[in-house]
């Protein structure tokens, strides 16, 4: 069994990662990968963050292009 154990419940780590990404306002692959390392997230959680933040950022960019 590898990986460091946390004193936080599993869901708290992804919440902290989301908060960290949102606080620094960088919604790119490198930032999401860094959040996954910092908060020891699973590949499934990483995929969620990628879909959530990259999709949201693309919508924001395309929405600005329409105005």
N, CA, C and O atoms as a CHARMM CRD file, in Angstrom:
* protein
*
  268
    1    1 UNK  N      0.84300  -1.18000   0.00000 PROA 1      0.00000
    2    1 UNK  CA     0.00000   0.00000   0.00000 PROA 1      0.00000
    3    1 UNK  C      0.88100   1.23300   0.00000 PROA 1      0.00000
    4    1 UNK  O      1.59000   1.50600   0.96800 PROA 1      0.00000
    5    2 UNK  N      0.82900   1.97000  -1.08900 PROA 2      0.00000
    6    2 UNK  CA     1.65100   3.15800  -1.18000 PROA 2      0.00000
    7    2 UNK  C      0.86300   4.41000  -0.87600 PROA 2      0.00000
    8    2 UNK  O     -0.35200   4.36800  -0.68500 PROA 2      0.00000
    9    3 UNK  N      1.56200   5.51300  -0.83300 PROA 3      0.00000
   10    3 UNK  CA     0.91700   6.80100  -0.63400 PROA 3      0.00000
   11    3 UNK  C      0.83200   7.18500   0.82400 PROA 3      0.00000
   12    3 UNK  O      0.73400   6.34000   1.71400 PROA 3      0.00000
   13    4 UNK  N      0.87200   8.46700   1.03700 PROA 4      0.00000
   14    4 UNK  CA     0.78400   8.98800   2.39400 PROA 4      0.00000
   15    4 UNK  C     -0.67000   9.01100   2.84300 PROA 4      0.00000
   16    4 UNK  O     -1.57200   9.28900   2.05300 PROA 4      0.00000
   17    5 UNK  N     -0.88100   8.72600   4.08100 PROA 5      0.00000
   18    5 UNK  CA    -2.22500   8.76900   4.64900 PROA 5      0.00000
   19    5 UNK  C     -2.48500  10.17400   5.17500 PROA 5      0.00000
   20    5 UNK  O     -1.57100  10.85100   5.64400 PROA 5      0.00000
   21    6 UNK  N     -3.72100  10.59700   5.09300 PROA 6      0.00000
   22    6 UNK  CA    -4.10900  11.91500   5.55700 PROA 6      0.00000
   23    6 UNK  C     -5.02300  11.77200   6.76600 PROA 6      0.00000
   24    6 UNK  O     -5.70800  10.76300   6.93200 PROA 6      0.00000
   25    7 UNK  N     -5.02100  12.79300   7.59900 PROA 7      0.00000
   26    7 UNK  CA    -5.93800  12.79300   8.73400 PROA 7      0.00000
   27    7 UNK  C     -7.31500  13.30800   8.31500 PROA 7      0.00000
   28    7 UNK  O     -8.26600  13.23800   9.09200 PROA 7      0.00000
   29    8 UNK  N     -7.42500  13.83100   7.07800 PROA 8      0.00000
   30    8 UNK  CA    -8.68900  14.34900   6.57000 PROA 8      0.00000
   31    8 UNK  C     -9.46100  13.25900   5.84200 PROA 8      0.00000
   32    8 UNK  O     -8.85600  12.39900   5.20200 PROA 8      0.00000
   33    9 UNK  N    -10.77900  13.28200   5.92900 PROA 9      0.00000
   34    9 UNK  CA   -11.57700  12.36500   5.10600 PROA 9      0.00000
   35    9 UNK  C    -11.30900  12.62800   3.63100 PROA 9      0.00000
   36    9 UNK  O    -10.96800  13.74700   3.25000 PROA 9      0.00000
   37   10 UNK  N    -11.46200  11.60800   2.80300 PROA 10     0.00000
   38   10 UNK  CA   -11.11100  11.69300   1.38200 PROA 10     0.00000
   39   10 UNK  C    -11.76400  12.89000   0.68500 PROA 10     0.00000
   40   10 UNK  O    -11.08900  13.58100  -0.07800 PROA 10     0.00000
   41   11 UNK  N    -13.01300  13.14900   0.91500 PROA 11     0.00000
   42   11 UNK  CA   -13.69900  14.26300   0.25900 PROA 11     0.00000
   43   11 UNK  C    -13.13800  15.62400   0.61700 PROA 11     0.00000
   44   11 UNK  O    -13.22800  16.56200  -0.17400 PROA 11     0.00000
   45   12 UNK  N    -12.55900  15.73800   1.80600 PROA 12     0.00000
   46   12 UNK  CA   -11.98100  17.01300   2.21400 PROA 12     0.00000
   47   12 UNK  C    -10.77000  17.37800   1.36600 PROA 12     0.00000
   48   12 UNK  O    -10.51600  18.55900   1.12900 PROA 12     0.00000
   49   13 UNK  N    -10.02900  16.39000   0.91100 PROA 13     0.00000
   50   13 UNK  CA    -8.83000  16.67400   0.12700 PROA 13     0.00000
   51   13 UNK  C     -9.19700  17.27700  -1.22900 PROA 13     0.00000
   52   13 UNK  O     -8.54100  18.21600  -1.68100 PROA 13     0.00000
   53   14 UNK  N    -10.21300  16.76400  -1.87100 PROA 14     0.00000
   54   14 UNK  CA   -10.60500  17.33500  -3.16700 PROA 14     0.00000
   55   14 UNK  C    -11.19500  18.72900  -2.97700 PROA 14     0.00000
   56   14 UNK  O    -11.01000  19.59700  -3.83000 PROA 14     0.00000
   57   15 UNK  N    -11.89900  18.95200  -1.87400 PROA 15     0.00000
   58   15 UNK  CA   -12.40300  20.29600  -1.58700 PROA 15     0.00000
   59   15 UNK  C    -11.25600  21.27700  -1.39800 PROA 15     0.00000
   60   15 UNK  O    -11.30500  22.40500  -1.88900 PROA 15     0.00000
   61   16 UNK  N    -10.22900  20.84300  -0.68700 PROA 16     0.00000
   62   16 UNK  CA    -9.06400  21.70500  -0.48600 PROA 16     0.00000
   63   16 UNK  C     -8.36100  21.98400  -1.81000 PROA 16     0.00000
   64   16 UNK  O     -7.90100  23.10200  -2.04700 PROA 16     0.00000
   65   17 UNK  N     -8.27600  20.97600  -2.67100 PROA 17     0.00000
   66   17 UNK  CA    -7.65000  21.15900  -3.98400 PROA 17     0.00000
   67   17 UNK  C     -8.44800  22.15800  -4.82100 PROA 17     0.00000
   68   17 UNK  O     -7.86800  23.03300  -5.46500 PROA 17     0.00000
   69   18 UNK  N     -9.76600  22.03100  -4.81400 PROA 18     0.00000
   70   18 UNK  CA   -10.61500  22.96400  -5.55600 PROA 18     0.00000
   71   18 UNK  C    -10.43300  24.37900  -5.02400 PROA 18     0.00000
   72   18 UNK  O    -10.32800  25.32800  -5.80100 PROA 18     0.00000
   73   19 UNK  N    -10.39600  24.52100  -3.72100 PROA 19     0.00000
   74   19 UNK  CA   -10.19900  25.83700  -3.11000 PROA 19     0.00000
   75   19 UNK  C     -8.84400  26.41500  -3.50900 PROA 19     0.00000
   76   19 UNK  O     -8.74800  27.59800  -3.83700 PROA 19     0.00000
   77   20 UNK  N     -7.79200  25.58800  -3.48200 PROA 20     0.00000
   78   20 UNK  CA    -6.44600  26.04600  -3.83100 PROA 20     0.00000
   79   20 UNK  C     -6.39700  26.50800  -5.28900 PROA 20     0.00000
   80   20 UNK  O     -5.86900  27.58100  -5.58200 PROA 20     0.00000
   81   21 UNK  N     -6.94600  25.70500  -6.19900 PROA 21     0.00000
   82   21 UNK  CA    -6.95900  26.07600  -7.62000 PROA 21     0.00000
   83   21 UNK  C     -7.73700  27.37900  -7.81100 PROA 21     0.00000
   84   21 UNK  O     -7.29500  28.26500  -8.54300 PROA 21     0.00000
   85   22 UNK  N     -8.88100  27.49600  -7.16300 PROA 22     0.00000
   86   22 UNK  CA    -9.70600  28.69700  -7.29100 PROA 22     0.00000
   87   22 UNK  C     -9.00700  29.92400  -6.72000 PROA 22     0.00000
   88   22 UNK  O     -9.10900  31.01500  -7.28200 PROA 22     0.00000
   89   23 UNK  N     -8.30600  29.75700  -5.62100 PROA 23     0.00000
   90   23 UNK  CA    -7.60900  30.87900  -4.99100 PROA 23     0.00000
   91   23 UNK  C     -6.50000  31.44500  -5.86800 PROA 23     0.00000
   92   23 UNK  O     -6.27900  32.65600  -5.88200 PROA 23     0.00000
   93   24 UNK  N     -5.79800  30.57800  -6.60200 PROA 24     0.00000
   94   24 UNK  CA    -4.69100  31.08200  -7.42100 PROA 24     0.00000
   95   24 UNK  C     -5.13100  31.44800  -8.84000 PROA 24     0.00000
   96   24 UNK  O     -4.33500  31.98400  -9.61100 PROA 24     0.00000
   97   25 UNK  N     -6.38900  31.16700  -9.19200 PROA 25     0.00000
   98   25 UNK  CA    -6.96900  31.56100 -10.48400 PROA 25     0.00000
   99   25 UNK  C     -6.15700  31.08500 -11.68000 PROA 25     0.00000
  100   25 UNK  O     -5.98800  31.81600 -12.65500 PROA 25     0.00000
  101   26 UNK  N     -5.65400  29.85800 -11.60200 PROA 26     0.00000
  102   26 UNK  CA    -4.94100  29.25400 -12.72400 PROA 26     0.00000
  103   26 UNK  C     -5.63700  27.93800 -13.03900 PROA 26     0.00000
  104   26 UNK  O     -5.61000  26.99700 -12.24500 PROA 26     0.00000
  105   27 UNK  N     -6.25300  27.89000 -14.19900 PROA 27     0.00000
  106   27 UNK  CA    -7.08400  26.73700 -14.55200 PROA 27     0.00000
  107   27 UNK  C     -6.47500  26.00000 -15.73700 PROA 27     0.00000
  108   27 UNK  O     -7.08900  25.89900 -16.79900 PROA 27     0.00000
  109   28 UNK  N     -5.27200  25.48800 -15.54700 PROA 28     0.00000
  110   28 UNK  CA    -4.59400  24.76700 -16.61700 PROA 28     0.00000
  111   28 UNK  C     -4.16600  23.39100 -16.11700 PROA 28     0.00000
  112   28 UNK  O     -4.25100  23.08800 -14.92600 PROA 28     0.00000
  113   29 UNK  N     -3.70600  22.57100 -17.04900 PROA 29     0.00000
  114   29 UNK  CA    -3.34300  21.18800 -16.72900 PROA 29     0.00000
  115   29 UNK  C     -2.24900  21.13100 -15.66600 PROA 29     0.00000
  116   29 UNK  O     -2.32500  20.32400 -14.74000 PROA 29     0.00000
  117   30 UNK  N     -1.23800  21.98000 -15.79300 PROA 30     0.00000
  118   30 UNK  CA    -0.11800  21.94400 -14.84300 PROA 30     0.00000
  119   30 UNK  C     -0.57900  22.26400 -13.42300 PROA 30     0.00000
  120   30 UNK  O     -0.14400  21.62200 -12.46700 PROA 30     0.00000
  121   31 UNK  N     -1.44400  23.24200 -13.28700 PROA 31     0.00000
  122   31 UNK  CA    -1.95400  23.61400 -11.96300 PROA 31     0.00000
  123   31 UNK  C     -2.79300  22.49100 -11.36400 PROA 31     0.00000
  124   31 UNK  O     -2.69300  22.19700 -10.17200 PROA 31     0.00000
  125   32 UNK  N     -3.61100  21.87200 -12.19100 PROA 32     0.00000
  126   32 UNK  CA    -4.44500  20.76500 -11.71400 PROA 32     0.00000
  127   32 UNK  C     -3.57800  19.58400 -11.29500 PROA 32     0.00000
  128   32 UNK  O     -3.84500  18.94800 -10.27600 PROA 32     0.00000
  129   33 UNK  N     -2.54500  19.28900 -12.07500 PROA 33     0.00000
  130   33 UNK  CA    -1.63000  18.20700 -11.69900 PROA 33     0.00000
  131   33 UNK  C     -0.92000  18.52200 -10.38700 PROA 33     0.00000
  132   33 UNK  O     -0.72700  17.63200  -9.55800 PROA 33     0.00000
  133   34 UNK  N     -0.53100  19.77800 -10.19400 PROA 34     0.00000
  134   34 UNK  CA     0.11100  20.18000  -8.93700 PROA 34     0.00000
  135   34 UNK  C     -0.85400  20.00900  -7.76300 PROA 34     0.00000
  136   34 UNK  O     -0.45600  19.53600  -6.69900 PROA 34     0.00000
  137   35 UNK  N     -2.10100  20.38700  -7.94900 PROA 35     0.00000
  138   35 UNK  CA    -3.10500  20.21400  -6.89100 PROA 35     0.00000
  139   35 UNK  C     -3.26600  18.73700  -6.54300 PROA 35     0.00000
  140   35 UNK  O     -3.41400  18.38300  -5.37300 PROA 35     0.00000
  141   36 UNK  N     -3.23800  17.88800  -7.54800 PROA 36     0.00000
  142   36 UNK  CA    -3.38300  16.44700  -7.30900 PROA 36     0.00000
  143   36 UNK  C     -2.20600  15.89900  -6.50600 PROA 36     0.00000
  144   36 UNK  O     -2.37900  15.02500  -5.65700 PROA 36     0.00000
  145   37 UNK  N     -1.01900  16.41200  -6.77800 PROA 37     0.00000
  146   37 UNK  CA     0.15300  15.98500  -5.99300 PROA 37     0.00000
  147   37 UNK  C      0.07300  16.52600  -4.56700 PROA 37     0.00000
  148   37 UNK  O      0.31000  15.79100  -3.60800 PROA 37     0.00000
  149   38 UNK  N     -0.25600  17.80000  -4.42800 PROA 38     0.00000
  150   38 UNK  CA    -0.32100  18.42600  -3.10400 PROA 38     0.00000
  151   38 UNK  C     -1.33500  17.74200  -2.19100 PROA 38     0.00000
  152   38 UNK  O     -1.09000  17.56400  -0.99800 PROA 38     0.00000
  153   39 UNK  N     -2.46900  17.36400  -2.76100 PROA 39     0.00000
  154   39 UNK  CA    -3.56700  16.83900  -1.96000 PROA 39     0.00000
  155   39 UNK  C     -3.77000  15.34300  -2.14200 PROA 39     0.00000
  156   39 UNK  O     -4.79000  14.79900  -1.72000 PROA 39     0.00000
  157   40 UNK  N     -2.81000  14.67600  -2.76600 PROA 40     0.00000
  158   40 UNK  CA    -2.80300  13.21200  -2.91300 PROA 40     0.00000
  159   40 UNK  C     -4.14300  12.68700  -3.44800 PROA 40     0.00000
  160   40 UNK  O     -4.76600  11.80400  -2.85900 PROA 40     0.00000
  161   41 UNK  N     -4.56200  13.25900  -4.58000 PROA 41     0.00000
  162   41 UNK  CA    -5.84100  12.87100  -5.15800 PROA 41     0.00000
  163   41 UNK  C     -5.69800  11.64500  -6.04600 PROA 41     0.00000
  164   41 UNK  O     -4.62200  11.36700  -6.57600 PROA 41     0.00000
  165   42 UNK  N     -6.77400  10.93200  -6.19600 PROA 42     0.00000
  166   42 UNK  CA    -6.80500   9.73400  -7.03800 PROA 42     0.00000
  167   42 UNK  C     -6.89200  10.14100  -8.51200 PROA 42     0.00000
  168   42 UNK  O     -7.23400  11.28300  -8.81800 PROA 42     0.00000
  169   43 UNK  N     -6.58600   9.21800  -9.42300 PROA 43     0.00000
  170   43 UNK  CA    -6.74900   9.51100 -10.85700 PROA 43     0.00000
  171   43 UNK  C     -8.18900   9.91300 -11.20800 PROA 43     0.00000
  172   43 UNK  O     -8.40200  10.76400 -12.07200 PROA 43     0.00000
  173   44 UNK  N     -9.15300   9.31700 -10.55600 PROA 44     0.00000
  174   44 UNK  CA   -10.55900   9.66200 -10.79400 PROA 44     0.00000
  175   44 UNK  C    -10.83900  11.11300 -10.37500 PROA 44     0.00000
  176   44 UNK  O    -11.53700  11.84300 -11.07800 PROA 44     0.00000
  177   45 UNK  N    -10.29700  11.51500  -9.24400 PROA 45     0.00000
  178   45 UNK  CA   -10.47500  12.89200  -8.77400 PROA 45     0.00000
  179   45 UNK  C     -9.75400  13.87000  -9.69600 PROA 45     0.00000
  180   45 UNK  O    -10.24900  14.96600  -9.95900 PROA 45     0.00000
  181   46 UNK  N     -8.57900  13.46900 -10.18800 PROA 46     0.00000
  182   46 UNK  CA    -7.85300  14.31800 -11.13800 PROA 46     0.00000
  183   46 UNK  C     -8.67600  14.51100 -12.41100 PROA 46     0.00000
  184   46 UNK  O     -8.76800  15.62300 -12.93100 PROA 46     0.00000
  185   47 UNK  N     -9.26500  13.44300 -12.90300 PROA 47     0.00000
  186   47 UNK  CA   -10.10600  13.52300 -14.10600 PROA 47     0.00000
  187   47 UNK  C    -11.28400  14.47200 -13.87800 PROA 47     0.00000
  188   47 UNK  O    -11.63700  15.25300 -14.76200 PROA 47     0.00000
  189   48 UNK  N    -11.88600  14.40200 -12.70000 PROA 48     0.00000
  190   48 UNK  CA   -12.98000  15.31400 -12.36500 PROA 48     0.00000
  191   48 UNK  C    -12.50400  16.76400 -12.42200 PROA 48     0.00000
  192   48 UNK  O    -13.16900  17.61400 -13.01600 PROA 48     0.00000
  193   49 UNK  N    -11.35900  17.04700 -11.80800 PROA 49     0.00000
  194   49 UNK  CA   -10.84000  18.41600 -11.80300 PROA 49     0.00000
  195   49 UNK  C    -10.53100  18.89700 -13.21800 PROA 49     0.00000
  196   49 UNK  O    -10.84000  20.03400 -13.57400 PROA 49     0.00000
  197   50 UNK  N     -9.92400  18.03200 -14.01700 PROA 50     0.00000
  198   50 UNK  CA    -9.61100  18.40500 -15.39800 PROA 50     0.00000
  199   50 UNK  C    -10.88600  18.75400 -16.16100 PROA 50     0.00000
  200   50 UNK  O    -10.95400  19.78200 -16.83400 PROA 50     0.00000
  201   51 UNK  N    -11.88600  17.89900 -16.05200 PROA 51     0.00000
  202   51 UNK  CA   -13.14400  18.16200 -16.76000 PROA 51     0.00000
  203   51 UNK  C    -13.80800  19.43500 -16.24200 PROA 51     0.00000
  204   51 UNK  O    -14.27700  20.26300 -17.02300 PROA 51     0.00000
  205   52 UNK  N    -13.84200  19.58100 -14.93900 PROA 52     0.00000
  206   52 UNK  CA   -14.52100  20.72900 -14.33300 PROA 52     0.00000
  207   52 UNK  C    -13.82400  22.04500 -14.68100 PROA 52     0.00000
  208   52 UNK  O    -14.46000  22.96600 -15.19300 PROA 52     0.00000
  209   53 UNK  N    -12.53500  22.13500 -14.40700 PROA 53     0.00000
  210   53 UNK  CA   -11.83800  23.40200 -14.58100 PROA 53     0.00000
  211   53 UNK  C    -11.51200  23.70800 -16.03400 PROA 53     0.00000
  212   53 UNK  O    -11.66300  24.85300 -16.46100 PROA 53     0.00000
  213   54 UNK  N    -11.07600  22.73400 -16.80000 PROA 54     0.00000
  214   54 UNK  CA   -10.73700  23.01200 -18.19600 PROA 54     0.00000
  215   54 UNK  C    -11.99300  23.30300 -19.00400 PROA 54     0.00000
  216   54 UNK  O    -11.98800  24.20000 -19.84800 PROA 54     0.00000
  217   55 UNK  N    -13.05700  22.56800 -18.76400 PROA 55     0.00000
  218   55 UNK  CA   -14.31400  22.81800 -19.46900 PROA 55     0.00000
  219   55 UNK  C    -14.86500  24.19400 -19.08400 PROA 55     0.00000
  220   55 UNK  O    -15.32500  24.93800 -19.94900 PROA 55     0.00000
  221   56 UNK  N    -14.82300  24.53000 -17.81400 PROA 56     0.00000
  222   56 UNK  CA   -15.32000  25.82300 -17.35000 PROA 56     0.00000
  223   56 UNK  C    -14.49200  26.95500 -17.94400 PROA 56     0.00000
  224   56 UNK  O    -15.04300  27.98500 -18.33200 PROA 56     0.00000
  225   57 UNK  N    -13.17000  26.77700 -18.02000 PROA 57     0.00000
  226   57 UNK  CA   -12.29800  27.80100 -18.57400 PROA 57     0.00000
  227   57 UNK  C    -12.56300  27.97000 -20.06800 PROA 57     0.00000
  228   57 UNK  O    -12.57800  29.09800 -20.56100 PROA 57     0.00000
  229   58 UNK  N    -12.77100  26.88200 -20.79400 PROA 58     0.00000
  230   58 UNK  CA   -13.06200  26.95800 -22.22600 PROA 58     0.00000
  231   58 UNK  C    -14.39600  27.65700 -22.46700 PROA 58     0.00000
  232   58 UNK  O    -14.52000  28.44000 -23.40800 PROA 58     0.00000
  233   59 UNK  N    -15.39400  27.38400 -21.63200 PROA 59     0.00000
  234   59 UNK  CA   -16.68700  28.06000 -21.76300 PROA 59     0.00000
  235   59 UNK  C    -16.53100  29.55100 -21.50000 PROA 59     0.00000
  236   59 UNK  O    -17.14700  30.37100 -22.18100 PROA 59     0.00000
  237   60 UNK  N    -15.70900  29.90600 -20.51600 PROA 60     0.00000
  238   60 UNK  CA   -15.49000  31.30400 -20.17400 PROA 60     0.00000
  239   60 UNK  C    -14.82500  32.02400 -21.34500 PROA 60     0.00000
  240   60 UNK  O    -15.21100  33.14400 -21.68100 PROA 60     0.00000
  241   61 UNK  N    -13.83000  31.39400 -21.96800 PROA 61     0.00000
  242   61 UNK  CA   -13.12100  31.99800 -23.09400 PROA 61     0.00000
  243   61 UNK  C    -14.05600  32.13300 -24.29200 PROA 61     0.00000
  244   61 UNK  O    -14.09500  33.19300 -24.91700 PROA 61     0.00000
  245   62 UNK  N    -14.80000  31.10000 -24.62300 PROA 62     0.00000
  246   62 UNK  CA   -15.70600  31.16600 -25.77200 PROA 62     0.00000
  247   62 UNK  C    -16.85100  32.14400 -25.50300 PROA 62     0.00000
  248   62 UNK  O    -17.33700  32.79200 -26.42900 PROA 62     0.00000
  249   63 UNK  N    -17.27700  32.25400 -24.26800 PROA 63     0.00000
  250   63 UNK  CA   -18.31500  33.22100 -23.91300 PROA 63     0.00000
  251   63 UNK  C    -17.84000  34.64800 -24.08300 PROA 63     0.00000
  252   63 UNK  O    -18.61200  35.51300 -24.49700 PROA 63     0.00000
  253   64 UNK  N    -16.57200  34.91100 -23.76700 PROA 64     0.00000
  254   64 UNK  CA   -16.00900  36.24400 -23.94400 PROA 64     0.00000
  255   64 UNK  C    -15.83800  36.57900 -25.41700 PROA 64     0.00000
  256   64 UNK  O    -15.93600  37.74700 -25.79500 PROA 64     0.00000
  257   65 UNK  N    -15.58700  35.59300 -26.24700 PROA 65     0.00000
  258   65 UNK  CA   -15.39300  35.81800 -27.67900 PROA 65     0.00000
  259   65 UNK  C    -16.69800  36.24500 -28.34500 PROA 65     0.00000
  260   65 UNK  O    -16.67400  36.92200 -29.37300 PROA 65     0.00000
  261   66 UNK  N    -17.83000  35.85800 -27.77400 PROA 66     0.00000
  262   66 UNK  CA   -19.12900  36.20600 -28.35300 PROA 66     0.00000
  263   66 UNK  C    -19.50200  37.65400 -28.08800 PROA 66     0.00000
  264   66 UNK  O    -20.32800  38.22100 -28.80300 PROA 66     0.00000
  265   67 UNK  N    -18.90200  38.26000 -27.06900 PROA 67     0.00000
  266   67 UNK  CA   -19.28100  39.62900 -26.68200 PROA 67     0.00000
  267   67 UNK  C    -18.43600  40.63700 -27.38700 PROA 67     0.00000
  268   67 UNK  O    -18.61200  41.83800 -27.18600 PROA 67     0.00000
